[in-house]
């Protein structure tokens, strides 16, 4: 593990990460997300598996966030976070917010994320912990509302048909 950073430096690193993710979500440039991490970083995703290094993280995140339903998620603000400066970790709840389906309703599901930073403020590890069923239920509910308002794309329509509407 890298040398511990002080709490203020850890907060700055987390704030920079949150701001970068917000910008990436706004532009859709998900390839850039991998560049937030150190070259040898680990991304632990409980459904998709572990990815080691930027060049394993990059294709996975691009594929995940540019295809349905990830492509319908527009914001990932933290609901809360806790700093653990002795371990260079930030533990937080990340809100995964879907775009407006057409009626102004908000659809989201959250995950717990554990971020570990190096002494330069770069993430060396991210682990996302969540309930896949809660995400699936949220996406299904959002898709039904989007379909009612004519804003659901072909991939969403295909998913709803496969699940029986």
URHU-V201562 format. One record per pair of residues at least 24 apart in sequence whose C-alpha atoms are under 10 Angstrom apart, sorted by the first residue. I is the first residue (numbers start at 1). J is the second residue. Records with the same first field share a line. If there is no record, write none. Layout:
I->J / J
//
This chain:
1->87 / 88 / 116 / 117 / 118 / 119 / 124
2->87 / 88 / 116 / 117 / 118 / 119 / 120 / 124
3->85 / 86 / 87 / 88 / 118 / 119
4->84 / 85 / 86 / 87 / 88 / 89 / 117 / 118 / 119
5->84 / 85 / 86 / 87 / 88 / 89 / 117 / 118 / 119 / 120 / 121
6->83 / 84 / 85 / 86 / 88 / 119
7->83 / 84 / 85 / 86 / 88 / 89
8->83 / 85
9->85 / 88 / 119 / 120 / 121
10->83 / 84 / 85 / 86 / 88 / 89 / 90 / 116 / 117 / 118 / 119 / 120 / 121 / 122
11->81 / 82 / 83 / 84 / 85 / 88 / 89 / 90 / 121
12->121
13->88 / 90 / 117 / 118 / 119 / 120 / 121 / 122 / 123
14->81 / 83 / 89 / 90 / 92 / 115 / 116 / 117 / 121 / 122 / 123
16->121 / 122
17->115 / 121 / 122 / 123
18->76 / 77 / 78 / 94
19->77
21->75 / 76 / 77
22->74 / 75 / 76 / 77
23->75
24->74 / 75
25->65 / 71 / 73 / 74 / 75 / 76
26->74 / 75
27->74
28->62 / 65 / 66 / 71 / 74
29->62 / 65 / 66
30->58 / 59 / 60 / 61 / 62 / 63 / 64 / 65 / 66
31->55 / 57 / 58 / 59 / 60 / 61 / 62 / 63 / 65
32->58 / 61 / 62
33->57 / 58 / 61 / 62
34->58 / 59 / 60 / 61 / 62 / 123
35->122 / 123
36->121 / 122 / 123 / 124
37->117 / 118 / 121 / 122 / 123 / 124 / 125 / 126
38->117 / 118 / 120 / 121 / 122 / 123 / 124 / 125
39->122 / 123 / 124
40->124 / 125
41->116 / 117 / 122 / 123 / 124 / 125 / 126
42->116 / 123 / 124 / 125 / 126 / 127
43->115 / 123 / 124 / 125 / 126 / 127 / 128
44->113 / 114 / 125 / 126 / 127 / 128 / 129
45->113 / 126 / 127 / 128 / 129 / 130
46->127 / 128 / 129 / 130 / 131 / 132
47->128 / 129 / 130 / 131 / 132
50->126 / 127
51->125 / 126
52->124 / 125
53->124 / 125
67->155
68->139 / 153 / 154 / 155 / 156 / 159
69->98 / 135 / 136 / 139 / 140 / 142 / 143 / 155 / 156 / 159
70->96 / 97 / 98 / 139
71->98 / 99
72->96 / 97 / 98 / 99 / 100 / 101 / 139 / 142 / 143 / 152 / 153 / 156
73->97 / 98 / 99 / 100 / 107 / 108 / 139
74->98 / 99 / 100
75->99 / 108
76->108 / 109 / 110 / 111
77->110
78->110 / 111 / 112 / 113
79->110 / 112
80->112
81->112 / 113 / 114
82->114
83->115
84->116
85->116 / 117
87->116 / 117 / 118
88->115 / 116 / 117 / 118 / 119 / 121 / 123 / 124
89->114 / 115 / 116 / 117 / 118 / 123 / 125 / 126
90->114 / 115 / 116 / 117 / 126
91->115 / 116 / 126 / 127
92->128
93->128 / 129 / 130
94->128
96->135
97->138
98->138 / 139 / 142 / 143
99->142 / 146
100->142 / 145 / 146 / 151
101->142 / 143 / 144 / 145 / 146 / 147 / 148 / 149 / 150 / 151 / 152
102->142 / 145 / 146 / 147 / 148 / 149 / 150 / 151 / 152
103->145 / 146 / 148 / 149
105->142 / 145
106->142
107->138 / 139 / 141 / 142 / 143 / 145
108->134 / 135 / 138 / 139 / 142
109->134 / 135 / 136 / 137 / 138 / 139
110->134 / 135
111->135
140->165
//
